[in-house]
């Protein structure tokens, strides 16, 4: 019986690697959509598909058009919003999309009205994705990575403050934001 070549195991390994690479390339070719853009890393047809979806947002004017009352409550809230720190937000940012509230010309559900601090924390939680100078709710005992604490301190100093504000858990536990801030529409304390 002839002895196998001392390199036979290397030849088998090379063949297996070659077969694996070919299988991977065939699988990739079958799974990657034809409209995938290698240079921009997204599927070009997705833009057309998204444009064909029905719109779910109506914009601030659609809210005002329906919510006119004798006291002009919604117009006043809108003016407070547009003049305040939340001027970049729309009604739907906090109250939910128009399509969840109205279909055609009929009300199908109540708009979201959440006065708890959870609604504020959606944007003002201590999210690492927020810039350091963005107003955040940070508890006094909340641990921060050293680099984040430095960022927050530097942002506070740029705003002529010696430190950034940390909420005391003993004071703020269970307290809603509107107990200190005037309203959601114009939250300045």
VEXDREN-2710 file (C-alpha; in Angstrom, 1 decimal):
% VEXDREN-2710
k/r/px/py/pz
1/UNK/0.0/0.0/0.0
2/UNK/1.4/3.4/-1.0
3/UNK/1.9/6.0/1.6
4/UNK/-0.1/9.3/1.1
5/UNK/1.9/12.3/0.2
6/UNK/3.1/14.3/3.2
7/UNK/1.3/17.3/1.6
8/UNK/-2.0/15.5/1.0
9/UNK/-3.6/17.1/4.1
10/UNK/-2.6/20.6/2.8
11/UNK/-4.1/19.9/-0.6
12/UNK/-7.4/18.7/1.0
13/UNK/-7.4/21.8/3.3
14/UNK/-6.8/24.1/0.3
15/UNK/-9.6/22.4/-1.6
16/UNK/-12.0/22.8/1.3
17/UNK/-11.1/26.5/1.7
18/UNK/-11.5/27.1/-2.1
19/UNK/-14.9/25.3/-2.0
20/UNK/-15.9/27.4/1.1
21/UNK/-15.0/30.7/-0.7
22/UNK/-16.9/29.6/-3.8
23/UNK/-20.0/28.7/-1.7
24/UNK/-19.8/32.0/0.2
25/UNK/-19.6/34.0/-3.0
26/UNK/-22.6/32.1/-4.5
27/UNK/-24.6/32.6/-1.4
28/UNK/-23.7/36.3/-1.3
29/UNK/-24.7/36.7/-5.0
30/UNK/-28.0/35.0/-4.3
31/UNK/-28.8/37.0/-1.1
32/UNK/-27.7/40.5/-2.1
33/UNK/-30.5/42.4/-3.8
34/UNK/-29.9/43.5/-7.4
35/UNK/-30.4/47.2/-6.6
36/UNK/-27.8/47.2/-3.8
37/UNK/-25.3/50.0/-4.1
38/UNK/-21.8/49.0/-3.2
39/UNK/-20.6/52.5/-3.0
40/UNK/-23.4/53.9/-0.9
41/UNK/-24.3/50.8/1.1
42/UNK/-28.0/50.8/0.7
43/UNK/-30.7/49.4/-1.6
44/UNK/-31.6/52.0/-4.2
45/UNK/-35.1/50.6/-4.7
46/UNK/-35.9/51.2/-1.0
47/UNK/-36.3/54.9/-1.7
48/UNK/-39.0/54.3/-4.3
49/UNK/-40.7/51.8/-2.0
50/UNK/-40.7/54.2/0.9
51/UNK/-42.1/57.0/-1.3
52/UNK/-45.0/54.8/-2.3
53/UNK/-46.0/54.2/1.3
54/UNK/-49.0/56.2/2.6
55/UNK/-48.0/59.2/4.7
56/UNK/-48.7/58.9/8.4
57/UNK/-47.7/62.4/9.5
58/UNK/-49.7/65.5/8.7
59/UNK/-47.7/68.3/10.1
60/UNK/-48.6/71.0/12.6
61/UNK/-51.1/72.8/10.3
62/UNK/-53.2/69.6/10.1
63/UNK/-53.5/69.7/13.9
64/UNK/-54.4/73.3/14.0
65/UNK/-57.0/73.0/11.2
66/UNK/-59.0/70.5/13.2
67/UNK/-58.3/71.7/16.7
68/UNK/-59.7/75.2/16.7
69/UNK/-61.8/76.1/19.6
70/UNK/-63.3/79.3/21.1
71/UNK/-60.3/79.9/23.4
72/UNK/-57.8/79.1/20.7
73/UNK/-56.1/76.6/23.0
74/UNK/-54.2/74.7/20.4
75/UNK/-53.2/77.8/18.5
76/UNK/-51.8/79.2/21.8
77/UNK/-50.0/75.9/22.5
78/UNK/-48.6/76.0/18.9
79/UNK/-47.3/79.5/19.4
80/UNK/-45.7/78.6/22.7
81/UNK/-44.1/75.6/21.0
82/UNK/-42.8/77.7/18.0
83/UNK/-41.4/80.4/20.3
84/UNK/-39.9/78.1/22.8
85/UNK/-37.0/75.6/23.0
86/UNK/-39.1/72.9/21.3
87/UNK/-39.6/74.9/18.1
88/UNK/-38.0/72.2/16.0
89/UNK/-40.6/69.6/17.1
90/UNK/-44.0/69.0/15.6
91/UNK/-47.1/68.1/17.4
92/UNK/-46.7/64.5/16.3
93/UNK/-43.3/64.2/18.0
94/UNK/-45.1/63.9/21.3
95/UNK/-48.7/63.2/20.4
96/UNK/-48.1/60.5/17.9
97/UNK/-48.6/60.3/14.1
98/UNK/-51.8/61.8/12.6
99/UNK/-52.6/58.5/10.9
100/UNK/-53.0/56.9/14.3
101/UNK/-55.5/59.6/15.3
102/UNK/-57.4/60.5/12.1
103/UNK/-58.4/58.5/9.0
104/UNK/-59.9/60.5/6.2
105/UNK/-61.9/63.2/8.0
106/UNK/-62.8/61.0/11.0
107/UNK/-61.2/60.6/14.4
108/UNK/-60.3/57.0/14.9
109/UNK/-58.5/57.2/18.2
110/UNK/-57.4/59.8/20.8
111/UNK/-54.1/61.5/20.3
112/UNK/-51.4/60.5/22.7
113/UNK/-51.4/62.8/25.7
114/UNK/-48.8/61.6/28.2
115/UNK/-47.8/64.0/30.9
116/UNK/-45.5/61.6/32.7
117/UNK/-41.8/62.2/32.7
118/UNK/-41.4/59.1/30.4
119/UNK/-42.5/61.2/27.5
120/UNK/-39.8/63.8/28.3
121/UNK/-37.1/61.1/28.8
122/UNK/-37.7/59.8/25.3
123/UNK/-35.6/62.8/24.2
124/UNK/-34.1/64.1/27.5
125/UNK/-32.8/60.9/29.0
126/UNK/-29.1/60.6/29.5
127/UNK/-28.5/59.1/26.0
128/UNK/-24.9/58.9/24.9
129/UNK/-26.1/59.8/21.4
130/UNK/-27.1/63.3/22.5
131/UNK/-24.6/66.1/22.3
132/UNK/-23.1/67.1/25.7
133/UNK/-24.8/70.5/25.6
134/UNK/-28.3/69.0/25.0
135/UNK/-30.5/69.3/28.2
136/UNK/-30.6/65.9/29.9
137/UNK/-32.2/64.4/33.0
138/UNK/-29.3/62.9/35.0
139/UNK/-29.9/61.5/38.5
140/UNK/-27.3/62.5/41.1
141/UNK/-26.3/58.9/41.8
142/UNK/-26.3/57.9/38.1
143/UNK/-22.8/56.6/37.2
144/UNK/-21.2/58.3/34.2
145/UNK/-18.2/57.1/32.2
146/UNK/-15.3/59.5/33.0
147/UNK/-15.1/60.8/29.4
148/UNK/-18.9/61.5/29.4
149/UNK/-18.6/63.4/32.7
150/UNK/-15.8/65.5/31.2
151/UNK/-17.9/66.2/28.1
152/UNK/-20.9/67.3/30.2
153/UNK/-18.7/69.5/32.4
154/UNK/-17.0/71.2/29.4
155/UNK/-20.4/71.8/27.8
156/UNK/-21.7/73.4/31.0
157/UNK/-18.6/75.6/31.3
158/UNK/-19.1/76.8/27.7
159/UNK/-22.7/77.8/28.8
160/UNK/-21.2/79.8/31.7
161/UNK/-22.1/77.3/34.3
162/UNK/-19.6/75.7/36.7
163/UNK/-21.3/72.3/36.6
164/UNK/-24.1/70.4/34.8
165/UNK/-27.3/69.8/36.7
166/UNK/-27.9/66.4/38.3
167/UNK/-31.4/65.7/39.7
168/UNK/-31.6/64.4/43.3
169/UNK/-33.3/61.1/43.4
170/UNK/-34.8/61.9/46.8
171/UNK/-36.4/65.0/45.4
172/UNK/-37.3/63.9/41.9
173/UNK/-38.4/60.4/42.4
174/UNK/-42.0/60.1/41.0
175/UNK/-42.2/63.8/40.2
176/UNK/-43.4/64.7/36.7
177/UNK/-41.4/67.3/34.7
178/UNK/-44.3/69.7/34.6
179/UNK/-44.2/70.2/38.3
180/UNK/-41.1/72.3/37.8
181/UNK/-41.2/73.1/34.1
182/UNK/-44.1/75.3/33.1
183/UNK/-45.4/73.1/30.3
184/UNK/-44.3/70.6/27.6
185/UNK/-44.8/73.3/25.0
186/UNK/-42.7/75.9/26.7
187/UNK/-40.7/74.0/29.4
188/UNK/-38.5/76.8/30.7
189/UNK/-38.6/76.6/34.5
END
